[in-house]
Amino acid sequence: MKTLDVAIEPSWKKVLNNEFSAPYFLKLKEFLVQEKEKSTVFPSGNQLFAAFNHTPFENVRVVIIGQDPYHKKGQANGLSFSVSSGVVNPPSLKNIFKELNTDLGIPVSLIGNLEPWANQGVLLLNTTLTVREGQPGSHQKKGWEVFTDVVIKTISEQKKGVVFLLWGLFAQTKEELIDKDKHFVLKAAHPSPLARGAFFGCKHFSKTNKILEHQGILPIDWRVEK
């Protein structure tokens, strides 16, 4: 079983090429092969690198960092905070859409598939790209974090003017990987209900667009439903 032998968008393959043969990544691959033999793993193999395949390296304008994929059947689609079409929106995503409505007046979407964001240059990056069914955090500290830290550092080093949205304390630990002389970092509480509404009022969507427009870059159309 070749769990990780799936296509990744060519521009990402080029900038991350050394990672795929690194010892930590080979161990990660071996771990995932064993996991798939005994457990159900999300997302499906063809969605593993969805964040990269929808958002080529040269297109990255915004990065939203999540932790690990949703762990219930049918939810995870390889994009942080996003769910597959037809799946009920999880609480954090509902709160994201509520803030979007308050911030920009965009109607709250019942569709939680964030591919329209990704296709515009919003990298929806989970720091751990897989999870065992029903066991959140089960694939943490297996090597994915090393890989995604390299992703963040590569963006920081090779691009400029990217807006990083860091929601919650975990995402904010990645701030140290970002060159803030070249990029923009917006921080807020996590959109989870556990944050007791502290996410609301951050206005990250309008702030992001203002930053992009100030640089002469097209803003993001944050609508999911057109």
N, C-alpha and C positions, 0 to 999 in steps of 0.2 A: 504494500500500500504506500503510495507516494503522496502523503498528506500535503506537503508544502510545494509539490511540483505543479503549481498552478501559475497561470500567467499574471504577471504584474506589469503595469503600464511601462512602456519602454524608457521614458525619461526617469522614472523612479528606479528601474532596474539599473540604469547607468550610474546614478548617484549613490545607490546603495549596494552596488555589486559586490563589494568586499565582504559585506555582512553575511551573505548567503553561504559562504564557505568558512566563516569563522567558527571556531570550536563551540562557542556557546549556542550558535544557531543550529549546528548539527546535533547537539544534545537536545535542544528544543524540538527539533524535527523527530528525533527518536522518541521523545516523551509523547508527542502527539500521535505518532503511529501506535504506540502502546495504549494510549487513552482511547483511541477510536476502536480498538479491538475489544474493549471491555465496557465502554460507556458511550453515550450520545454526546457529541461535542457540537457546540454552536459557535459561530454561524456555520452553514454548510461550506464545504471546501471551495466552491466556486464564488463564494462571497467573502472569503478570508481577507483578500486585499481590496475589497470594494472601495474603501476610502481612497486608495491610491489610484485605482482604475477610473473612478469618476472625477478625480481631481489631479491631473498631471502636474508634475513638479513645477513646470513653468507657469501654470495657471494659479498657483496658490496665492491667495490674497488675504485669507482669514484662516485661523486655526482654532478649532474648538476641541478642547481636550476632555475626554471622558476616561473612566477607569477600566471597566471591563464590560463585555457584551451582556445584554439581557440573557437570563438563564432559563427562561420558559420557552416551551416549544412554539415555533413560528414567529417569535419576536425579533431576534437578532438578524440584521441584514448587512453587517460589516461596517456600518456608519455609527459613530457615537451618538447616543440619544435617539437615534432613528429606529423605527420598527417597520416591518414589512407591511405592504398595503393590505388592508382588510383586518389588521390587528388593532385591538382597542389601545388607545394611547396610554402608556404608563404615567403615573403621577408626575414624575419630573418633566416629562414632555408636555403634559397638560399645563404645567406652570410656565414652561418656556413660551408656549403659545399665548398664555394669559399676559405675560410681560410684553410679548410682541404686539398684542392688541392694545395694551395701554400705551406703549411707546410709540407705535407707528399707525395705530388704528386698523391694523390688518385683522380681519375676522379670525376668530379662533378656529383652527382647522381640526376636523375629525380625522383627517388623513395624517398619519405620522411618519410617512416615508419622506426623508429629508434629501432625497436624491436631487431635487431642484436646487438646493443650496450647494451641494457638492459639485454639481455640474457648472456652477458659476465661480468656482475657486475657493469654496469653503471646505477645508480639509477637516473632516469629522473623525478625529483620531482617538481611538481607545488606546490606552497605554498597554493593555493586555488584549490581544486580538481574539482569544478564544476562551471558552468556559465550558465546564461539564454541566450537563442538564441538571437543573435544580440545586446547583451548588455555587452560589456567587463567590467569586474570588478564588475558585479552585485551581486556576491556571496562573495565578500570580507567583512571581519569584521563580519562574521556570525558564526565563530568558527573554520573554517578550518585552519586558521593560528596558532591557539593554538595547534591543532593536529600536524601539520607539523613541528612546532617548537620543539615539543616533539620528533618527528622522528629524526630531526637533532641532538638534544642533546643526544638522545639515541645512535646514531651512534658514536658521539663524545666520550661518556662515556664508551661504551662497546666494541669499536673496536679501532684499531690503524693503522696508515699508510694510511688512506683514503685520496684521492685527491679530494678536493672540488673546483669546477670551478664556480666562482661567476662573472656572466656577467651582468654588469649594476649596477646602484646605489641601486636598490631595492634588488637584490640578495646579494649585499655587506652588507646590514644591518644585514644579518644572520651571519656575521663573528663572532659576539660576542658570538654566541652559540657554537662555535667550539674551542676545546682545541688545540691551534697551537703548543703546545709542543709534541703532539701525532700525529697530522695530518698535511697535507699540504694544503695551500690555494693559489690558483692562481686567480688573479683578472684581469678583462678586461672590456672595454666598452661593452654595449649590442650589439648584432649582428643586431639589427634593423637598417634600413636605416636612421632613425632619428638620429642615432649616427654619421652620416656623415663619415662612414668608419673607425671610431676609433677602431673598433674591429679587423680590419685587421692587421696582423703582430704579434698577441699575441702569436702564436705558442703553444697554450695550448695543442694541441693533441700530439705533439712530446714531450713537456715538461712533460706531464702526464705519457707517456710511459717510459721516462727516470727515473722518480721518482719511478714508479712501479718496473722497472727492477733493480734499485739500491737496492731495498728491497728484491730482489729475487722473485718478483711477476710477473706473466705473463703479458705482455703488452696487451693493447686493440687493436684488429683488427678493425680499424675505418671504414672499408668499409661497406657500406649498400648493395651495389650490388656486389655479389660474382662472 
